[in-house]
């Protein structure tokens, strides 16, 4: 039982690090942070698989409450991050199209 508690604690710590890492993402560190977050996600996935192989679902459900809340929070942050960057890409794309159209007009008016 101590083993399961320790592994759940490691799982919680990894989820906290993922959550913290998502809050730190910006343009300068996007690739680096995403790489670190992906490593933690893989670690969580592997630990989850290991726990599911070793323990009964009923035993694991005792620890499920906090983990579900944290995973939902992480999912929400990922969704918001995707929306934010998607919007930013759309804005930049629109500006590039406007610049290209202005360039065409200038060339046409010559």
C-alpha positions as a printed Julia matrix, in Angstrom:
110×3 Matrix{Float64}:
   0.0    0.0     0.0
   2.95   2.31    0.62
   4.17   1.64   -2.92
   0.88   2.75   -4.45
   0.83   5.91   -2.31
   4.38   6.77   -3.4
   3.58   6.24   -7.07
   0.41   8.31   -6.8
   2.47  11.07   -5.17
   4.95  10.95   -8.08
   1.99  11.08  -10.45
   0.59  14.13   -8.64
   3.98  15.87   -8.75
   4.3   15.23  -12.48
   0.81  16.6   -13.07
   1.7   19.69  -11.03
   4.84  20.2   -13.13
   2.8   19.88  -16.32
   0.32  22.42  -15.01
   3.1   24.81  -14.0
   4.86  24.34  -17.33
   1.71  25.21  -19.25
   1.5   28.45  -17.31
   5.07  29.36  -18.27
   4.72  28.91  -22.04
   5.36  31.96  -24.19
   6.91  32.65  -27.61
  10.5   32.59  -26.38
  10.32  29.23  -24.61
   7.47  27.5   -26.47
   9.51  24.66  -27.98
  11.55  24.03  -24.86
   8.56  24.09  -22.5
   6.47  21.91  -24.78
   9.3   19.37  -24.96
   9.54  19.27  -21.15
   5.77  19.01  -20.81
   5.68  16.18  -23.35
   8.33  14.29  -21.36
   6.26  14.66  -18.2
   3.12  13.52  -20.03
   4.95  10.41  -21.22
   6.14   9.8   -17.67
   2.57  10.14  -16.36
   1.29   7.82  -19.09
   3.92   5.17  -18.27
   3.26   5.41  -14.55
  -0.48   5.16  -15.13
   0.01   2.03  -17.25
   2.23   0.53  -14.57
  -0.34   1.27  -11.85
  -3.16  -0.23  -13.91
  -1.14  -3.43  -14.4
  -0.22  -3.77  -10.73
  -3.34  -2.67   -8.88
  -7.06  -3.16   -8.95
  -9.22  -0.37  -10.3
 -11.06  -0.18   -6.98
  -7.76   0.48   -5.16
  -6.81   3.18   -7.64
 -10.2    4.9    -7.42
  -9.42   5.86   -3.82
  -6.83   8.3    -5.18
  -8.85   9.35   -8.21
 -10.53  12.55   -6.94
  -7.54  14.86   -6.91
  -6.07  13.37  -10.05
  -9.26  13.87  -12.07
  -9.47  17.52  -11.07
  -5.84  18.14  -11.99
  -6.1   16.36  -15.35
  -9.23  18.35  -16.24
  -7.43  21.56  -15.3
  -4.47  20.6   -17.5
  -6.78  19.73  -20.39
  -8.5   23.11  -20.01
  -5.12  24.91  -20.07
  -4.08  22.98  -23.19
  -7.35  23.91  -24.89
  -6.91  27.58  -24.0
  -3.3   27.55  -25.2
  -4.33  26.03  -28.52
  -7.1   28.6   -28.96
  -4.73  31.44  -28.11
  -2.04  30.37  -30.57
  -4.58  29.51  -33.24
  -6.02  33.01  -32.95
  -2.55  34.5   -33.1
  -1.67  32.51  -36.22
  -4.92  33.65  -37.84
  -4.15  37.31  -37.03
  -0.65  37.05  -38.45
  -1.96  35.27  -41.53
  -4.54  38.01  -42.09
  -1.88  40.69  -41.81
   0.35  38.87  -44.26
  -2.51  38.59  -46.75
  -3.18  42.33  -46.39
   0.49  43.12  -47.0
   0.52  40.85  -50.04
  -2.61  42.52  -51.41
  -1.11  45.99  -50.9
   2.01  44.84  -52.68
  -0.08  43.62  -55.62
  -1.94  46.95  -55.76
   1.3   48.9   -55.79
   2.66  46.74  -58.6
  -0.6   47.04  -60.51
  -0.69  50.84  -60.24
   2.76  51.2   -61.8
